[in-house]
Amino acid sequence: MNPAAPDCAFATDDHRGHRKRRAAVTGALLALLTLAPLAPRAQQSPATSYGVEVIVFRVSGAPSDEDWDAVPPGRGFGSSAARGGGSPQVLRVLPPSDYRLGALEASLKASGAWRSVAHAAWVQTAANWGTHAGISLSDVGINVPGLSGMVYLERAPIYLHLGFDVRLSAGASYAIREMRSVRYNDRQYFDHPAFGIIAVVTPIKRGEAAPTP
């Protein structure tokens, strides 16, 4: 995964080794994300509700002498001034039998480089872009000690935006705070040197059931 600080020309051999190992871990993860493609990408058009699935995972055997406590500034959240629009609603939490990323989670575990922290899927409505009204992890069935935060799904006239403001406390405290535009059925990787989030969003039109694996 990407270093928390810029490279230094006078870095020690140990730190160079840590960066190389971290780059190798990131490369392996990105390779996994390209395997077992999901359903063909749907046209980016308005939907009544959205299926969201997330895997939260952390790095195994992270170097103990690197400072990963610093919280990077939020990316993509823009102005904190809320705009009008209703709050998003969780319509239902899906059982593991409806997960679409189960094979990916199994690959993460089998690699030995990552440990799964949480895996959940649900159906929700989206807030208007810029509202910054999120859904708590606990509201979608994620109740893991040391893991807390919010999920944001916002609909703009053209693009859908997915964001996380999530903190993991595991000896130290780490945070991911980022929002980005997403396309339907594309797996998204939200990165921090110590942990990460993989997510996918699927549109559900009125009268349709939740997406099937």
MOKABEL-V14193 format. One record per residue. N is the residue number from 1. PHI is phi in degrees with one decimal (999 if undefined). Layout:
N:PHI
N:PHI
//
This chain:
1:999
2:-67.8
3:-60.9
4:-79.2
5:-136.7
6:-62.4
7:-62.8
8:-119.9
9:-64.8
10:-105.8
11:-62.6
12:-75.8
13:-60.9
14:-62.4
15:-67.8
16:-60.5
17:-63.3
18:-63.0
19:-66.3
20:-64.5
21:-65.8
22:-66.0
23:-63.5
24:-64.8
25:-61.6
26:-63.4
27:-61.0
28:-65.2
29:-64.4
30:-63.0
31:-64.1
32:-62.6
33:-65.9
34:-86.2
35:-85.2
36:47.3
37:-59.7
38:-80.4
39:-61.4
40:-53.8
41:-63.2
42:-82.0
43:-63.6
44:-78.4
45:-132.3
46:-59.0
47:-129.9
48:-72.9
49:-148.8
50:-139.0
51:-86.5
52:-124.0
53:-132.4
54:-135.6
55:-120.6
56:-104.6
57:-140.1
58:-129.7
59:-75.2
60:-86.7
61:63.4
62:-66.0
63:-55.8
64:-82.4
65:-99.3
66:-105.6
67:-90.4
68:-110.3
69:-76.7
70:-62.2
71:-93.7
72:-68.6
73:-63.6
74:-61.9
75:-112.2
76:89.7
77:-80.0
78:64.1
79:-64.2
80:-82.9
81:-72.8
82:-72.0
83:-104.3
84:-67.6
85:136.6
86:-72.5
87:-77.3
88:-68.2
89:-126.0
90:-81.3
91:-85.8
92:-167.5
93:-97.2
94:-91.2
95:-78.0
96:-55.6
97:-64.6
98:-99.5
99:-66.7
100:-103.8
101:-107.6
102:-62.1
103:-65.4
104:-66.5
105:-61.7
106:-62.3
107:-67.3
108:-60.8
109:-65.5
110:-66.6
111:-66.9
112:81.1
113:-88.1
114:-133.4
115:-125.4
116:-70.3
117:-101.9
118:-158.6
119:-145.3
120:-151.6
121:-144.6
122:-158.8
123:-117.4
124:-146.1
125:-90.4
126:-111.6
127:-83.6
128:-71.8
129:-58.1
130:91.6
131:-70.2
132:57.2
133:-103.3
134:-108.2
135:-120.0
136:-69.9
137:-57.4
138:-64.9
139:-73.4
140:-112.5
141:88.7
142:-96.8
143:-128.7
144:-112.4
145:-55.6
146:88.5
147:-115.8
148:-149.1
149:142.9
150:-130.4
151:-113.8
152:-121.3
153:-128.8
154:-126.7
155:-107.7
156:-98.0
157:-55.8
158:-113.7
159:-108.0
160:-100.2
161:-119.8
162:-119.8
163:-145.4
164:-135.4
165:-127.8
166:-125.0
167:-124.4
168:-116.9
169:-106.9
170:-144.6
171:83.5
172:-111.1
173:-115.9
174:-122.9
175:-141.2
176:-118.8
177:-137.7
178:-155.8
179:-132.3
180:-148.3
181:-73.6
182:-133.6
183:-110.0
184:-57.1
185:68.9
186:-88.0
187:-74.0
188:-108.0
189:-118.2
190:-102.1
191:-110.8
192:-142.8
193:-56.9
194:-99.7
195:-154.9
196:-153.5
197:-133.8
198:-111.7
199:-141.7
200:-142.8
201:-121.0
202:-126.1
203:-75.5
204:-128.6
205:-78.6
206:-57.8
207:89.9
208:-84.8
209:-83.6
210:-64.3
211:-59.6
212:-98.1
213:-60.4
//
